[in-house]
Amino acid sequence: MTLPTQDTDVTHALRGLEADRSAVRLRAAMAAGTTPDPRFVGKLLERCAVEPDFQVREMLTWALTRHPAAVTVPALIGEVRSERDQARSQALHTLSKIGDRQAWPVITRALLSDAEDEVARSAWRAAVVLVPSGEENELADALATQLGRGGREMQLSLSRALIALGEVILPALHTSAAGPDPGVRAHALATEQLLRDPDAGFGFAIDEAKRVVALGPDAAIGTGGEEGD
């Protein structure tokens, strides 16, 4: 008996997602998104958890966004609770792209402060997309507990997430800027500078903020900016 063409295409794509060559996996993920089918979802999620190639992971996410949220979002929420860091990070990244707020309850304070940097960064990005109206202040307070964490790339990710919430972050930033930790204070000041002047580069803002922290409260953050960031 000959399988219908659609079934043959699904079988081919599912096999392609497990191929040794990343180019083949990329094409298979593209095929799964171009012609969505509920049978793809499980395998796409499985590949997200283990896929080593960044471009393929992005295509897997795109393919998942092409499927109905009613199918993908519950499965992605399950992946956020996985013990595998990449599964959690990629599921959060995909949820941020889908933007369905039924996933909001999975964004816990513990997740926002996850010990794994990529999981935490993905959680920050997902949180500012999924946060329900009226809960932005609470989210800002939770995100502010991560100020000063990591290197510049990590700190820039947090600043961008905070800035996406708008001026509701100012009380949390002011509290952090008055705290005892100089790294937290500098990051809070730099984030406020970027909120007020989006054209200021993060490198410039953080260096100026560190200068202010070192010189004391009488110093002022200057104006200007830099390309990049």
N, C-alpha and C positions, 0 to 999 in steps of 0.2 A: 504494500500500500504506500503510495507517495504522500508525504506530508504536505499540507498546504504551504504556499510560499511564505506566509506570515510566520508559521511555526518554524520553518527552516531558517528564516532570518533571525528569529529569537534565539534559536539554538546556536547559530553561528556567532552571534554577538556574545552570548554567554560564554562560549568557549574562548572567544577573543579576549575577554576580560582577564583570562588566566594565562595568556600567552607570555612567553619569556621576553619578547621584544616590546619595549615601551611604545613604539610606534604602532604596533598592532593593538595594544591595549587602548591607546588613545583613540584609534579609529573605532574600536568596539564601543567605547564609552560615548563617542559622538553618535554612533548608530542608535544606541539605547536612548539617547535624548531626542534624536531626530524623529524616531518612531516609538513613542512611549508605550510601555506595556507593563502591567503590574508584576509580571514575572521577572522583570529586570531588577526590581527594587532591592530584594534580598542580596543579590550578587553585587549590586553597586555599593551597598553598605558594607558588605564583606570586603570588597576591594579598598574602600576608603580607609579601613582600619589598618591595612598592610601595605598599601601602594607607596613605593619609594620615590616615584617621579612626581615632582610638583605639578607639571603641566597635566599629567594624567589625573592627578587628584582634583585639579580645577575642573577638568572635563567631567569627572565623576559627579562633582557637585552640580555642575550645570545640568547633567542628565537627570539628576534627582529633582531639580527644580522644575523640570519639564513634566513631571508626573503629578497627579493630583495630591494636594496637601493632605487630604483625608487619608491617603495611603502612606505618604512619606513621613509626615510629622510624628505620628505615634511611634514609628520605627526609629526615627532619629532621636526622640526622647529616650528611648530604650538604650541607644548607643551612648548617649551622654552619661549614662550610669555604668558604662563598661569599665572594666579594670585596665583596659589598654588606653594609654595616653593619646595615641594618634586617632583611635576611634572616637574618643571624646572630643578632641580638638576639631576633627573634621566634621563631626556631627553638629557641633556648635556653629562652625563656619557655614555649613549648609543651612541651618536654621536661620542664621542672620540673612541669608540670601532669599529664603522663602518669605520670611517676615510674618509668619502666622503666630498671633499672640496667644494661641492656645498652648504654646510651648513655654510661656513665661514662668509657670511654677517650677520648672526645672532649673531656673537660674537662681541658685541659692547663694548666700554669702560665702559658704564654704567653697563653692565653685569659683566665685570671683576672686578668692584668695588661694586658689589651688597652687600647690607647691611646684607643679610643672608649668613653666613659663608659657608654652604654647597653648596649653589648655586655658590658663588664666586670660591670655590675650584674646583668644577666641570667645571666651565668656564675656569679656568686656564689650567686644564688638556686638555680640548677639544681644547683650542686655540693653544697650541703648536703642536698638532697633525694636525689641520686643516689649519694652517697659510700657505698662498701661498708663493712660492719662491719670495724673494725680499721684503717681508713685515715683516721680522723677527725683524728688528731694531725698527720699529714702535710698534710692539707687546712688545718688551723688555721695551721700554719706558713706555708703558701702565702698564705692570706688575710691574715695579719698583715703581709706585705710591702706591703700596700696601705693600711695605717693612715696616716692623715693626708692621704689623697688627696681632692682636690675640696672642695666646700662642704658645708654641713650635711646637705643631702638625700643627697648621695653617701655621706658618712660614716655617716649613720644606716642606709643600706642595708647597708653593710659590717658595722656593729655588729650589726644584726639577723641577718645571715647567720652571723656568728661565734657569737652567743648561741644560735642554733639547734643548735649542736654541743654545747653544755653546758660543763661544767667542764674538758673536755679542752683548752679554749682558754687556760687560765690560764698555763701555762708560756710560751706564745707572747706573751701580753699582758705578762707580767712582764719578759720580755726586751725587748720594745718600749718598755715604760715606763722602762727603765733606759738607753735609747739617747740619742744626742746631739741628735736633732731634737725641738724642743719641740712641734711640731704632732703628730708621731707619738706622743710621750709622753702628751700630753693626750688624744688619741683612744683610746689603749690604756687609760688610767685611766678614762675615761668609759664605755668598753665593759665594763670589769670592774664598775664601779658599777651599770650596768644589769643585768648578769648576777646580781649579788647582790641588787639591789632593782629588780625589773621595773616597779614603779610610779613610779620616778623618771623624769621626762621626759628625753629626750635633750638638749634645750636646757639644762636645769638641770645635767645630768651633765657636759656638755662645758664649760660655763662654770665649774663647780666644779673640773673637772680642769685647766683653764687657770690658775685661781687657784693650785692646788697646784703646778703646774709653775713659775709665776712666783715663788712664795714659797719654794720649795725643799722638800726631803724632810720637813721637820718639820711642814709644813702637812698637814691632813687633809681629805679630802672629807667634806662635811657630809651630813646626811640631809634628805629632803624630796622634793618632786617637783612636777610641773606637768602640767596636762592637755594633750592634744594629742599631737604626735609620732606 
